Amino acid sequence: MSNEYKDWYNDNLTALNAKMYEADLLPNGWVDTFIPKMKEELAKALGDYVYDFVVFQIKEKYGVMRMYWSWSDRKYTGSELVDLAEISETVEAIINKYEDISENTCAICGKPATKMTTGWVWPVCDNHEYL
């Protein structure tokens, strides 16, 4: 991998981290396990469009990570719109993948979840089922 590509990728990841700061406020079990990988996959998929990627909210809702996003509000050329349509499908697939992973990952420690708590709904492993 060339240094130029590494620099480009690191710049994209830095820009994405700034937009997704709320992801670091999710349950620790998720932040410590899959959130960094999700950010890496999104940074690669977004490419140069990382600066047009707008994250409205990332949160835990009923034991599942939820992410609401859009593209920035600017005029795009025809070829950019084609690119964005393609990238949107990839971004949605990545987000859906990690929503599924969140539902099956202990929100406290990151181990595979075996149960959902009641009240405040969280996926938990056997070690944390009574918290």
C-alpha positions in Angstrom: 0.0 0.0 0.0 1.5 3.3 -1.0 2.1 6.2 1.4 -0.2 8.4 -0.7 -3.1 5.9 -0.3 -2.4 5.6 3.5 -2.5 9.4 3.8 -5.7 9.7 1.8 -7.3 6.9 3.8 -6.2 8.4 7.2 -7.6 11.8 6.1 -10.9 10.2 5.3 -11.0 8.3 8.5 -10.2 11.4 10.5 -13.0 13.3 8.7 -15.4 10.5 9.3 -14.5 10.3 13.0 -15.3 13.9 13.4 -18.8 13.4 11.9 -19.5 10.2 13.9 -18.4 11.4 17.3 -21.7 10.2 18.8 -20.6 6.6 18.0 -18.1 6.9 20.8 -21.0 7.5 23.2 -22.7 4.2 22.4 -22.5 1.4 24.9 -18.9 0.4 25.8 -19.3 -3.2 24.6 -20.0 -1.9 21.1 -17.4 0.9 21.1 -14.7 -1.6 22.1 -15.7 -4.3 19.6 -17.3 -3.3 16.3 -17.5 0.5 16.1 -13.9 1.1 14.9 -14.3 -1.5 12.2 -17.6 0.1 11.1 -15.9 3.4 10.8 -13.1 1.9 8.7 -15.5 0.3 6.3 -17.5 3.5 5.9 -14.4 5.5 5.3 -13.3 3.2 2.5 -16.8 3.1 1.0 -17.3 6.8 1.1 -14.0 7.6 -0.5 -13.8 11.3 -1.6 -17.5 11.7 -0.7 -16.7 11.4 3.0 -16.9 15.2 3.2 -20.5 15.1 1.8 -21.6 12.5 4.3 -23.8 14.0 7.0 -24.6 12.0 10.2 -27.7 13.3 12.0 -27.7 10.8 14.8 -26.1 7.6 16.0 -27.8 6.0 19.0 -28.9 2.8 20.8 -32.6 2.2 20.4 -34.3 -0.9 21.8 -31.0 -2.7 22.0 -29.9 -1.9 18.5 -27.5 0.7 17.1 -29.4 3.1 14.9 -27.7 5.6 12.5 -29.5 8.3 10.6 -27.5 10.0 7.8 -27.8 11.8 4.4 -25.7 13.6 1.9 -24.9 17.3 2.2 -27.3 19.7 0.6 -25.4 20.9 -2.4 -25.8 20.7 -6.2 -24.3 17.5 -7.6 -23.4 16.8 -11.2 -25.1 13.9 -13.0 -22.0 11.7 -12.6 -21.8 12.5 -8.9 -25.5 11.6 -8.4 -24.7 8.2 -10.0 -21.8 7.8 -7.7 -23.9 8.7 -4.7 -26.6 6.3 -5.6 -24.1 3.5 -5.7 -22.3 4.5 -2.6 -25.6 4.9 -0.7 -26.4 1.3 -1.3 -23.0 0.3 0.1 -23.3 2.6 3.1 -26.8 1.2 3.9 -25.5 -2.3 3.6 -22.6 -1.5 6.0 -25.0 0.2 8.5 -27.5 -2.7 8.3 -24.6 -5.2 8.9 -23.5 -3.4 12.1 -27.1 -2.9 13.3 -27.4 -6.7 13.2 -24.1 -7.1 14.9 -25.1 -4.6 17.7 -28.3 -6.6 18.4 -26.1 -9.7 19.0 -23.2 -8.1 21.0 -23.3 -7.5 24.7 -23.6 -3.8 25.2 -21.5 -4.0 28.4 -18.5 -6.2 27.5 -18.7 -6.9 23.8 -19.1 -10.7 24.1 -21.8 -12.4 22.1 -25.2 -11.5 23.5 -27.5 -14.3 24.7 -30.4 -12.3 26.1 -32.2 -9.0 26.0 -32.8 -7.1 29.2 -36.2 -5.9 30.1 -37.0 -2.3 31.0 -34.1 -0.6 29.3 -33.7 -3.0 26.4 -30.0 -4.0 25.8 -28.4 -7.1 24.4 -26.3 -8.8 27.1 -24.2 -11.9 27.7 -24.8 -14.5 30.4 -22.4 -12.5 32.7 -24.4 -9.4 32.5 -28.0 -10.6 32.3 -28.9 -9.3 35.8 -27.6 -5.8 35.5 
